[in-house]
Amino acid sequence: MKEFVIPTALSGATNMNLATVYLFTHIGPYQNFIIAGNVVFWVVLAAFLYFKLLQALYREPNLFKTYVFSSIPGVTYVVSSIAFLMWYAVFVPLFIPGTLYYLQHREEYANLEAEYYSGQSGVVEGVVHVIHAQDPRGHDQGDIIEVGGITLEINYFSSGFGYHTTISHHGVLTEGTYARIYYSQERLSPDPLNQILRIDVQQQ
């Protein structure tokens, strides 16, 4: 495990009891490779099963009448096939794009990781003031918050490796919350849409 250096940019830090509720490395890119491997496994398995089915149909055209719909193994095969198709329809569209995103932006992830672990990321601490809350349906700017004189934006519909959970989607950066936020300083100016790398909030 890499060693984290506490950023020197944090001034006036308190001894309050803070708990980490978000860290961008916890949902790092490697989970996408694991998920993609899982997808590939099921795709290969399903392709093999359907290939065997086509072989059986070629040899016995009446297979469905004599076997599939008249035996428990046949019915099981049909149900399993439907389950495979449903699995593809739900999970593949969700996870394959995530893996492709990492492959395209792995350098960005590596830079963020280096910035964070070297202690060069920006960090601010204080009470969260919500300037604007994003509409849960989108078509709007993200949550605009101000903490310790720093303005940050959290957009639920943006891509990237940082924090994206807005207030309308049960985000933790709500009005009055005491938080310590680590963010990528490379995105501080002029665009307030920052890459939030870590969030610590005061425990109740």
Buried (B, 14 or more C-beta within 10 A) or exposed (E): EEEBEEBEEBEEEEEEEBEEBBBBBEEBBEBBEEBBEEBEEBBEEBEEBEEEBEEBEEEEEEBBEEBBEEEEEBEEBEEEBEEBEEBBEEBBEEBBEBBEBBEEBEEBBEBBBEBBBEBBBBBBBBEBBBEEBBEEEEEBEBBBBBBBEBEBBBBBEEEBBBBBBBBBEEBBBBEEBBBBBBBBBBBBEEEBBBBBBBBBBBEE
